[in-house]
């Protein structure tokens, strides 16, 4: 198995045949070696007796200094390849050592001695050539081409097998994490560009691994398949997918193991902005990407964006109904997409309200039934009155167009607003399902001097009716819901009984349990309205001989 590793910031590392190799960018070797030292110090250096005396030797103790031409102090070192070494000199006392000068004399080279140059002591700088590392561009290798705006850009060269894992580590020896997997094809087998997000990591080691046929846990599913669909290597063949099948079954039968089931939350599906929003509710599976299509039934037009649970619908410039398709899918390029659709309405028009009651600004009844309608659906009606805000009104009727099956008119009522004598200010608010609102102000004057005698309509019993039983209820109607109701009945013996009645806000009235005696009974139904004016109606009822019984 061939593996390649690279580190950013100018030091290029790769591992081959268990040896650590490097190419150093000379202009920034100090900073780069600091990262390199931190990495390689976690591995075991080559013993001093196996390190050649001559080569290009960098100091782990002084990573910012130029390399030395030899291992004069016979220290252990890490093999960087191509004659380059990193000395294991972190605890070495250079001030007490003098063998470097002897080595220079032995090689007849102008080598700076301690305190005499190279700044290992107190001398000045010097420049020394080092051995450049040459990559065999005909073999499998990995290249960093750029690091910009939090991303690393790389090329994978000569990748002629099926699939490759790109792994990363911030410290060598701590283990490798899979960043992505690559599937070279066609010209990509020569060079395949790709990128990896850095996520603020200062030092990153990259490794390319041939993943073709690799099954690290031996469960019969290759690592690339698990990573492709789940982004981890912890799943096994016995785990269940989102549909209840085992992953082993899915792999064997070529089934997507991460099919998404979901619904959407869009409120009432009416919006007053072209950038409408909502959210997904995932019922099964783990989505990685989402797409939204508006008035477009071609699913191939979908632009898949990373899934974050939110929905944005870019509606058109014209108010009306829009057909919207929502899609979710897993992380793999060939993951099965799940789609669902619905209609939403864009409406930016303010609802217009028509008040039908009161018909004018002066009333003679203290309980106001404020009524009206809007020629469009309403979501809420409220009013402000007498220092109290957001008092709730009610939508009492919807009208539907049977041709379009859409709501056209909504009727509302604000019940039992208690008026005081004089002027009463009411602020009415109406809001449609899209959030557009309408506000209007009313002044209603309660003036009892405008009142007239109340209307009394008898609905049951009618004059002269023959009734059975021992008592009965009088029913009728008047226009004042605050009126006082009474019914007086006198029998043939002159006995009189008066019953207080009730009137509801619709004007329907009744007086219960009036006694029904033998013969003809004379009844007076009286109504006294809020202004103190009264009206009455008289009628008779006769007690009949019929006895009515109900069987269980």
Secondary structure, 3 states (H helix, E strand, C coil): CCEEEEECCCEEEEEECCEEEEEECHHHHHHHHHHHHHHHCCCCCECHHHCCCEEEEEECCCCCCCCEEECCCCCCEEEEECCEEEECCCCCCHHHCCHHHHHHHHCCCCCCCCCCCCCCCCCCCCCCCCCCCCCCCCCCEEEEEEEECCEEEEEEECCCCCCEEEEEECCCCCCCEEEEEECCCHHHHCEEEEEEECCCCCCCEEEEEECCCCCCCCCCCCHHHHHHHHCCCCCCCCCECCCCCEHHHHHHHCCCCCCCEEEEECCCCEECCCEEEEEEEEEECCCCEEEEEECCCCHHHCCCEECCCEEEEECCCCCEEEEEEEEEECCCCCCCCEEEEEEEEECCCCCCEEEEECCCCEECCCEEEEEEEECCCCCEEEEEECCEEEEECEEEEEEEECCCCEEEEEEEEEEEEECCEEEEEEEEEEECCCCCEEEEEEEEEECHHHCCCCCCEEEECCCCEEECCCEEEEEEECCCCCCEEEEEEECCCCCEEEEEEEECCCCEEEEEEEECCCEEEEEEEEEECCCCCEEEEEEEEEECCCCCCCCC
